[in-house]
Amino acid sequence: MVETLQQLKNLFVQLGYKMIRPELFFAVKKKSFIHNLDPRTKLIFSIAMLILALLSSSLTYLFFLFIITMVPLFLARLHKELLSVLKFVSLFAFLVFLFNYIFTFNLYLSLAMVFRLLIIVFSFLVFSLTTSPDEIVLMLYKLRFPFSLVFSLSLSIRFIPTLMRDATNIIDAQRSRGLETQKGNLIKRIKNYIPVFIPLLVISINRAMNVAEAMESRCFGAVKRPTSFYDIKFNKLDFIFLFFLFLSIFFLIFINFISPYFFFKI
């Protein structure tokens, strides 16, 4: 039994190491109906799906909501990215199902919690995979957020993939020099990552200083509300998408709460 648990642990570690790829959650440039939508429309969709997923634990209700969530992903032609993310999420979905079943012994409730997790993850994938960092910045700027906050968020989003690439390169370089990162207890593993954290910290500080000097040379902060070269506006596609979204929401709420006999209640 102990050997089986150890093998399962090693499998999860290997799967986690292979599947945790942050670039899977960043925007993918494609020509599609969903990509052309205003980022505020996609944000409304993601928030609406999040709220609806928390309203009920009905298995049938969550199943139909999951189908609605998947429609924009297929319209955006993100099949390959969806499969890659599904491999990553499947581990957490399995753990959610396992723990819920262990503590409740309710198969339907456990499946409902898995659907709830998938709905939340995939609904925000519609926003993250089809919205570029520039569009996110413009959206927040349109929503009257302070420009300094919007700019800081923009830099953070832009530098996350760079930071992850730097970390991967440093880990590979240190492993080629004989560094063991997967052996020993928890404290030993943390100590093994010190040769990774120090170069990564130095690189990050140098990059931050370069960005600060570039901002200062361009008089950053001289204008409180600077203008933007690009702009985002609602168009007919956004209104059509929102119309069908609210129609689907009304249909689900009507059947689940006004006509509860249609759904299997847990």
Residue frames relative to the residue before (quaternion, step in Angstrom):
aa qw qx qy qz dx dy dz
M 1.0000 0.0000 0.0000 0.0000 0.00 0.00 0.00
V 0.6541 0.5101 -0.3072 0.4664 3.55 0.97 -0.89
E 0.6517 0.5118 -0.3156 0.4623 3.58 1.00 -0.86
T 0.6369 0.5291 -0.3274 0.4553 3.58 1.02 -0.78
L 0.6609 0.4980 -0.3041 0.4719 3.58 0.95 -0.86
Q 0.6417 0.5209 -0.3222 0.4615 3.56 1.04 -0.77
Q 0.6430 0.5092 -0.3163 0.4767 3.58 1.03 -0.81
L 0.6410 0.5144 -0.3208 0.4707 3.58 1.03 -0.81
K 0.6336 0.5277 -0.3218 0.4653 3.57 1.03 -0.81
N 0.6653 0.4992 -0.3019 0.4659 3.59 0.92 -0.91
L 0.6273 0.5379 -0.3314 0.4554 3.57 1.07 -0.76
F 0.6645 0.4991 -0.2998 0.4686 3.58 0.94 -0.91
V 0.6307 0.5296 -0.3324 0.4597 3.58 1.03 -0.78
Q 0.6706 0.4901 -0.2967 0.4713 3.57 0.94 -0.92
L 0.6574 0.4993 -0.3119 0.4703 3.58 0.94 -0.87
G 0.6538 0.5157 -0.3146 0.4557 3.57 0.96 -0.84
Y 0.6564 0.5071 -0.3173 0.4597 3.57 0.97 -0.81
K 0.7054 0.4596 -0.2684 0.4681 3.59 1.00 -0.79
M 0.7559 0.4331 -0.2219 0.4379 3.55 0.99 -0.83
I 0.6058 0.5493 -0.3802 0.4322 3.62 1.09 -0.43
R 0.2014 0.7571 -0.5794 0.2247 3.54 -0.01 1.34
P 0.3100 -0.8002 0.4783 0.1868 3.60 -0.11 1.24
E 0.5891 0.5967 -0.3818 0.3889 3.59 1.09 -0.55
L 0.5403 0.6254 -0.4035 0.3926 3.60 1.22 -0.32
F 0.7299 0.4359 -0.2294 0.4739 3.57 1.13 -0.60
F 0.5861 0.5573 -0.3816 0.4475 3.60 1.25 0.27
A 0.7084 -0.5173 0.2903 0.3826 3.51 -1.24 0.62
V 0.1889 -0.7466 0.6317 0.0886 3.52 -1.16 0.84
K 0.3427 -0.7661 0.5105 0.1870 3.57 -0.64 1.12
K 0.2207 0.7417 -0.6053 0.1865 3.54 -0.68 1.18
K 0.4232 -0.6737 0.5377 0.2791 3.54 -1.25 0.41
S 0.2949 0.7405 -0.5495 0.2505 3.54 -0.37 1.26
F 0.6899 -0.4700 0.3656 0.4116 3.52 -1.35 0.24
I 0.6852 0.4851 -0.2889 0.4601 3.59 0.92 -0.88
H 0.6408 0.5318 -0.3344 0.4412 3.61 0.96 -0.77
N 0.6921 0.4879 -0.2760 0.4548 3.58 1.09 -0.66
L 0.5089 0.6485 -0.4268 0.3719 3.58 1.24 -0.08
D 0.5828 -0.5524 0.4639 0.3741 3.52 -1.28 0.46
P 0.5357 -0.6452 0.4238 0.3423 3.65 -0.88 0.80
R 0.5980 0.5544 -0.3696 0.4454 3.61 1.13 -0.51
T 0.6110 0.5429 -0.3452 0.4612 3.58 1.10 -0.66
K 0.6817 0.4768 -0.2836 0.4769 3.58 0.93 -0.89
L 0.6238 0.5215 -0.3415 0.4715 3.58 1.09 -0.62
I 0.6149 0.5328 -0.3384 0.4727 3.59 1.03 -0.75
F 0.6421 0.5247 -0.3182 0.4595 3.57 0.96 -0.86
S 0.6816 0.4962 -0.2953 0.4494 3.61 0.83 -0.96
I 0.6742 0.4820 -0.2972 0.4741 3.59 0.92 -0.89
A 0.6354 0.5309 -0.3281 0.4547 3.59 1.01 -0.80
M 0.6648 0.4912 -0.3063 0.4721 3.60 0.94 -0.84
L 0.6196 0.5402 -0.3384 0.4580 3.59 1.05 -0.72
I 0.6833 0.4763 -0.2894 0.4716 3.58 0.87 -0.94
L 0.6687 0.5026 -0.3047 0.4554 3.59 0.91 -0.89
A 0.6364 0.5368 -0.3360 0.4405 3.60 1.02 -0.71
L 0.7067 0.4520 -0.2572 0.4798 3.59 1.16 -0.57
L 0.5465 0.6567 -0.3873 0.3466 3.59 1.26 -0.22
S 0.8213 0.0743 0.0155 0.5654 3.58 0.98 -0.79
S 0.3129 -0.7336 0.5729 0.1891 3.54 -1.28 0.54
S 0.3380 0.7429 -0.5042 0.2821 3.56 1.22 0.40
L 0.4680 -0.7038 0.4617 0.2691 3.55 -0.75 1.05
T 0.6762 0.4879 -0.2967 0.4655 3.59 0.93 -0.88
Y 0.6202 0.5440 -0.3266 0.4612 3.56 1.03 -0.81
L 0.6960 0.4618 -0.2718 0.4779 3.59 0.86 -0.96
F 0.6036 0.5516 -0.3593 0.4498 3.60 1.10 -0.60
F 0.6766 0.4671 -0.2928 0.4882 3.60 0.91 -0.89
L 0.6336 0.5201 -0.3289 0.4689 3.58 1.05 -0.72
F 0.6158 0.5384 -0.3349 0.4677 3.58 1.10 -0.69
I 0.6349 0.5208 -0.3275 0.4673 3.60 1.00 -0.78
I 0.6456 0.5140 -0.3166 0.4677 3.59 0.98 -0.86
T 0.6465 0.5266 -0.3130 0.4548 3.57 1.04 -0.80
M 0.6840 0.5057 -0.2895 0.4388 3.58 1.02 -0.78
V 0.5413 0.6573 -0.4012 0.3377 3.61 1.11 -0.58
P 0.6947 0.4564 -0.3179 0.4561 3.69 0.72 -0.86
L 0.6162 0.5505 -0.3573 0.4354 3.61 1.05 -0.64
F 0.6790 0.4608 -0.2889 0.4932 3.58 1.01 -0.76
L 0.6233 0.5240 -0.3424 0.4687 3.59 1.08 -0.65
A 0.6721 0.4816 -0.2838 0.4856 3.58 1.18 -0.61
R 0.3709 -0.7580 0.4599 0.2763 3.59 1.34 -0.04
L 0.3807 0.7219 -0.4775 0.3255 3.55 0.91 1.01
H 0.1304 0.8448 -0.5099 0.0963 3.58 1.01 0.82
K 0.6912 0.4748 -0.2938 0.4587 3.60 0.82 -0.94
E 0.6601 0.4979 -0.3066 0.4716 3.56 0.95 -0.87
L 0.6293 0.5423 -0.3319 0.4469 3.57 1.06 -0.75
L 0.6532 0.5052 -0.3104 0.4709 3.58 0.97 -0.82
S 0.6479 0.5148 -0.3210 0.4606 3.60 0.99 -0.80
V 0.6712 0.4758 -0.2971 0.4846 3.58 0.95 -0.85
L 0.6170 0.5562 -0.3440 0.4378 3.57 1.05 -0.74
K 0.6135 0.5337 -0.3476 0.4669 3.60 1.06 -0.67
F 0.6627 0.4990 -0.2966 0.4732 3.55 1.03 -0.80
V 0.7178 0.4572 -0.2530 0.4601 3.59 0.89 -0.98
S 0.5535 0.6467 -0.3923 0.3486 3.60 1.11 -0.61
L 0.6116 0.5512 -0.3496 0.4470 3.60 1.06 -0.69
F 0.6965 0.4510 -0.2728 0.4868 3.59 0.88 -0.93
A 0.6162 0.5385 -0.3487 0.4568 3.59 1.07 -0.70
F 0.6375 0.5205 -0.3202 0.4693 3.57 1.02 -0.79
L 0.6673 0.4935 -0.3024 0.4688 3.60 0.94 -0.85
V 0.6291 0.5239 -0.3333 0.4676 3.60 1.02 -0.76
F 0.6594 0.4989 -0.3027 0.4739 3.57 0.93 -0.89
L 0.6699 0.5214 -0.3018 0.4338 3.57 0.89 -0.96
F 0.7079 0.4579 -0.2762 0.4614 3.59 0.77 -0.99
N 0.6453 0.5109 -0.3305 0.4619 3.61 0.98 -0.75
Y 0.6767 0.4820 -0.3040 0.4662 3.58 0.97 -0.80
I 0.6256 0.5430 -0.3421 0.4437 3.60 1.04 -0.72
F 0.7650 0.3903 -0.2010 0.4713 3.59 0.89 -0.93
T 0.7776 0.3262 -0.1875 0.5037 3.62 1.10 -0.48
F 0.2167 -0.7919 0.5280 0.2171 3.63 1.18 -0.60
N 0.5244 0.6012 -0.4119 0.4404 3.55 1.15 0.69
L 0.3342 -0.7804 0.4974 0.1786 3.57 -0.33 1.27
Y 0.6763 0.5052 -0.3017 0.4432 3.59 0.91 -0.91
L 0.6501 0.5013 -0.3166 0.4752 3.57 1.00 -0.79
S 0.6363 0.5272 -0.3277 0.4581 3.59 0.99 -0.77
L 0.6599 0.4845 -0.3036 0.4875 3.59 0.97 -0.84
A 0.6259 0.5393 -0.3375 0.4511 3.58 1.04 -0.76
M 0.6514 0.5063 -0.3180 0.4672 3.60 0.99 -0.77
V 0.6178 0.5276 -0.3411 0.4729 3.59 1.09 -0.67
F 0.6575 0.4942 -0.3107 0.4764 3.60 0.92 -0.87
R 0.6262 0.5376 -0.3392 0.4514 3.59 1.02 -0.76
L 0.6463 0.5111 -0.3133 0.4722 3.58 0.97 -0.84
L 0.6768 0.4928 -0.2973 0.4589 3.59 0.88 -0.94
I 0.6298 0.5341 -0.3378 0.4516 3.60 1.00 -0.77
I 0.6745 0.4949 -0.3010 0.4577 3.58 0.86 -0.93
V 0.6799 0.4884 -0.2932 0.4617 3.58 0.89 -0.94
F 0.7276 0.4473 -0.2595 0.4508 3.59 0.74 -1.03
S 0.6087 0.5497 -0.3664 0.4394 3.62 1.07 -0.60
F 0.7032 0.4229 -0.2751 0.5010 3.59 0.99 -0.74
L 0.5360 0.5819 -0.4147 0.4496 3.59 1.23 -0.21
V 0.5746 0.5790 -0.3750 0.4404 3.58 1.11 -0.66
F 0.6922 0.4553 -0.2696 0.4907 3.57 1.03 -0.79
S 0.7407 0.4545 -0.2530 0.4252 3.59 0.73 -1.06
L 0.7153 0.4603 -0.2668 0.4531 3.62 0.97 -0.79
T 0.7563 0.3648 -0.2040 0.5033 3.60 1.17 -0.41
T 0.6857 0.4405 -0.2744 0.5103 3.60 1.27 0.01
S 0.3333 -0.7573 0.5311 0.1826 3.56 -0.63 1.12
P 0.6509 -0.5109 0.3755 0.4176 3.62 -1.18 0.36
D 0.6238 0.5388 -0.3462 0.4479 3.61 1.02 -0.70
E 0.6590 0.4967 -0.3086 0.4731 3.58 1.00 -0.80
I 0.6197 0.5340 -0.3419 0.4624 3.59 1.05 -0.70
V 0.6476 0.5138 -0.3107 0.4692 3.56 0.99 -0.87
L 0.6632 0.4975 -0.3024 0.4703 3.58 0.93 -0.90
M 0.6288 0.5384 -0.3327 0.4516 3.58 1.02 -0.78
L 0.6826 0.4715 -0.2864 0.4793 3.60 0.86 -0.95
Y 0.6327 0.5280 -0.3296 0.4607 3.58 1.06 -0.74
K 0.6453 0.5110 -0.3060 0.4783 3.57 1.08 -0.77
L 0.6780 0.4760 -0.2783 0.4860 3.57 1.15 -0.65
R 0.5257 -0.6966 0.3583 0.3316 3.58 1.32 0.39
F 0.3015 0.7229 -0.5534 0.2832 3.57 1.01 0.76
P 0.5927 -0.5668 0.4131 0.3958 3.64 -1.09 0.56
F 0.5491 -0.6544 0.4106 0.3187 3.55 -0.94 0.91
S 0.6225 0.5444 -0.3493 0.4406 3.60 1.01 -0.74
L 0.6517 0.5025 -0.3100 0.4761 3.58 1.03 -0.80
V 0.6550 0.5138 -0.3067 0.4614 3.56 0.96 -0.89
F 0.6656 0.5010 -0.3036 0.4624 3.56 0.94 -0.86
S 0.6384 0.5216 -0.3271 0.4619 3.60 1.00 -0.79
L 0.6505 0.5046 -0.3116 0.4745 3.56 1.00 -0.84
S 0.6288 0.5409 -0.3303 0.4505 3.58 1.02 -0.79
L 0.6607 0.4936 -0.3055 0.4759 3.58 0.94 -0.86
S 0.6385 0.5345 -0.3306 0.4441 3.57 0.98 -0.82
I 0.6665 0.4977 -0.3012 0.4662 3.56 0.91 -0.92
R 0.6759 0.5084 -0.2995 0.4415 3.57 0.93 -0.88
F 0.7511 0.4259 -0.2230 0.4524 3.57 0.98 -0.82
I 0.4683 0.6723 -0.4583 0.3444 3.62 1.19 -0.12
P 0.6821 0.4494 -0.3208 0.4794 3.68 0.76 -0.83
T 0.6291 0.5332 -0.3355 0.4553 3.60 1.03 -0.77
L 0.6592 0.5100 -0.3032 0.4621 3.56 0.96 -0.88
M 0.6619 0.4999 -0.3083 0.4657 3.57 0.99 -0.80
R 0.6367 0.5120 -0.3323 0.4713 3.58 1.04 -0.69
D 0.6294 0.5222 -0.3307 0.4710 3.57 1.03 -0.78
A 0.6586 0.5091 -0.3133 0.4571 3.58 0.94 -0.88
T 0.6508 0.5133 -0.3148 0.4624 3.58 0.98 -0.84
N 0.6635 0.5022 -0.3072 0.4617 3.59 0.95 -0.86
I 0.6556 0.5054 -0.3129 0.4657 3.59 0.99 -0.81
I 0.6433 0.5163 -0.3235 0.4637 3.59 0.97 -0.85
D 0.6611 0.4977 -0.3109 0.4676 3.60 0.93 -0.86
A 0.6542 0.5109 -0.3168 0.4590 3.57 0.98 -0.82
Q 0.6844 0.4759 -0.2904 0.4698 3.58 0.93 -0.86
R 0.6325 0.5157 -0.3402 0.4672 3.60 1.05 -0.64
S 0.6274 0.5267 -0.3422 0.4604 3.59 1.07 -0.65
R 0.6771 0.4511 -0.2834 0.5077 3.57 1.28 -0.36
G 0.6684 -0.5423 0.2858 0.4214 3.57 1.27 0.25
L 0.4246 0.7061 -0.4754 0.3086 3.61 1.20 0.23
E 0.2020 -0.7682 0.5998 0.0963 3.60 -0.88 1.03
T 0.1031 -0.8301 0.5477 0.0203 3.58 -0.60 1.17
Q 0.7262 0.4254 -0.2324 0.4875 3.60 1.23 -0.29
K 0.6318 0.5220 -0.3411 0.4605 3.60 1.20 0.27
G 0.7243 0.4149 -0.3214 0.4471 3.54 -1.22 0.61
N 0.6489 -0.5088 0.3882 0.4115 3.56 -1.33 0.03
L 0.7632 -0.3831 0.2518 0.4553 3.56 -1.33 -0.03
I 0.6658 0.4990 -0.3090 0.4606 3.61 0.87 -0.91
K 0.6439 0.5229 -0.3174 0.4596 3.58 1.01 -0.83
R 0.6595 0.5040 -0.3181 0.4581 3.59 0.95 -0.82
I 0.6289 0.5281 -0.3377 0.4599 3.58 1.02 -0.77
K 0.6532 0.5045 -0.3098 0.4721 3.58 0.98 -0.84
N 0.6342 0.5482 -0.3324 0.4321 3.58 1.05 -0.73
Y 0.6822 0.4894 -0.2897 0.4594 3.58 1.17 -0.54
I 0.4199 0.7095 -0.4710 0.3138 3.62 1.23 0.00
P 0.6693 0.4812 -0.3243 0.4640 3.67 0.92 -0.73
V 0.6285 0.4964 -0.3409 0.4924 3.58 1.28 -0.16
F 0.6808 0.5179 -0.2971 0.4244 3.57 0.90 -0.94
I 0.6614 0.5340 -0.3238 0.4154 3.60 0.90 -0.88
P 0.6883 0.4381 -0.3108 0.4875 3.69 0.77 -0.82
L 0.6301 0.5340 -0.3391 0.4503 3.57 1.04 -0.75
L 0.6461 0.5141 -0.3148 0.4682 3.59 1.02 -0.81
V 0.6533 0.5133 -0.3134 0.4599 3.59 0.95 -0.85
I 0.6537 0.5052 -0.3088 0.4713 3.59 0.96 -0.87
S 0.6614 0.5124 -0.3078 0.4530 3.59 0.95 -0.87
I 0.6498 0.5078 -0.3196 0.4666 3.62 0.97 -0.82
N 0.6518 0.5092 -0.3163 0.4646 3.59 0.94 -0.84
R 0.6581 0.4961 -0.3141 0.4713 3.57 0.96 -0.82
A 0.6443 0.5181 -0.3232 0.4604 3.61 0.98 -0.79
M 0.6454 0.5092 -0.3247 0.4677 3.60 0.99 -0.74
N 0.6382 0.5190 -0.3278 0.4647 3.60 1.01 -0.75
V 0.6558 0.4984 -0.3100 0.4749 3.57 0.99 -0.83
A 0.6480 0.5229 -0.3205 0.4516 3.60 0.95 -0.84
E 0.6550 0.4994 -0.3122 0.4734 3.60 0.98 -0.79
A 0.6452 0.5121 -0.3199 0.4682 3.58 1.03 -0.79
M 0.6456 0.5120 -0.3176 0.4693 3.61 1.01 -0.80
E 0.6668 0.5020 -0.3051 0.4586 3.58 0.93 -0.87
S 0.6595 0.5117 -0.3140 0.4525 3.59 1.00 -0.76
R 0.7140 0.4006 -0.2423 0.5206 3.59 1.24 -0.42
C 0.5023 -0.6996 0.3979 0.3161 3.59 1.26 0.50
F 0.1086 0.8120 -0.5620 0.1139 3.56 0.83 0.97
G 0.7822 0.3085 -0.2511 0.4796 3.57 -0.93 0.96
A 0.4727 0.6824 -0.4473 0.3327 3.59 1.22 -0.03
V 0.7575 0.2241 -0.1290 0.5995 3.58 1.19 -0.62
K 0.4534 -0.7177 0.4606 0.2593 3.58 -0.82 1.02
R 0.7961 0.1210 -0.0479 0.5911 3.59 0.95 -0.89
P 0.0886 -0.8271 0.5534 0.0423 3.63 0.26 1.20
T 0.5099 -0.6369 0.4869 0.3120 3.54 -1.21 0.54
S 0.3265 -0.7373 0.5625 0.1827 3.54 -1.30 0.38
F 0.5186 -0.6465 0.4633 0.3137 3.55 -1.07 0.76
Y 0.7538 0.2869 -0.1606 0.5689 3.59 1.09 -0.76
D 0.1427 -0.7744 0.6111 0.0802 3.54 -1.28 0.38
I 0.2372 -0.7506 0.5983 0.1495 3.57 -1.21 0.51
K 0.0028 -0.7960 0.6037 -0.0442 3.55 -1.00 0.89
F 0.5083 -0.6015 0.5159 0.3372 3.55 -1.24 0.51
N 0.0587 -0.7877 0.6125 0.0302 3.57 -1.04 0.80
K 0.7696 -0.3596 0.2452 0.4672 3.58 -1.28 -0.14
L 0.6191 0.5565 -0.3476 0.4316 3.58 1.02 -0.76
D 0.6437 0.5242 -0.3226 0.4547 3.58 1.01 -0.79
F 0.6785 0.4843 -0.2988 0.4646 3.58 0.90 -0.88
I 0.6292 0.5180 -0.3381 0.4706 3.59 1.04 -0.71
F 0.6591 0.5070 -0.3047 0.4644 3.58 0.90 -0.92
L 0.6829 0.4800 -0.2924 0.4666 3.61 0.88 -0.92
F 0.6067 0.5558 -0.3572 0.4420 3.59 1.07 -0.67
F 0.7022 0.4399 -0.2699 0.4904 3.58 0.83 -0.95
L 0.5977 0.5579 -0.3620 0.4478 3.60 1.10 -0.60
F 0.7121 0.4365 -0.2618 0.4837 3.59 0.78 -1.00
L 0.5946 0.5468 -0.3657 0.4623 3.58 1.13 -0.55
S 0.6612 0.4933 -0.2965 0.4812 3.59 0.98 -0.85
I 0.6344 0.5237 -0.3274 0.4649 3.58 1.01 -0.79
F 0.6533 0.5086 -0.3142 0.4645 3.58 0.92 -0.89
F 0.6386 0.5337 -0.3213 0.4518 3.58 1.00 -0.85
L 0.6832 0.4855 -0.2888 0.4627 3.59 0.88 -0.93
I 0.6735 0.4887 -0.3012 0.4656 3.58 0.89 -0.92
F 0.6395 0.5355 -0.3268 0.4444 3.58 0.96 -0.82
I 0.7118 0.4529 -0.2647 0.4671 3.58 0.83 -0.98
N 0.7104 0.4835 -0.2718 0.4332 3.57 0.93 -0.87
F 0.8015 0.3013 -0.1408 0.4969 3.58 0.89 -0.91
I 0.7226 0.3951 -0.2530 0.5076 3.61 1.05 -0.64
S 0.7709 0.1776 -0.1079 0.6021 3.59 1.10 -0.69
P 0.0395 -0.8720 0.4870 0.0294 3.62 0.61 1.10
Y 0.5603 0.6247 -0.4032 0.3651 3.61 1.15 -0.33
F 0.5640 0.6132 -0.3904 0.3918 3.56 1.20 -0.36
F 0.7538 0.3761 -0.1879 0.5050 3.56 1.07 -0.79
F 0.4492 -0.6350 0.5548 0.2951 3.50 -1.27 0.54
K 0.2167 -0.7963 0.5549 0.1055 3.57 -0.46 1.19
I 0.3076 -0.7374 0.5743 0.1784 3.54 -1.08 0.84
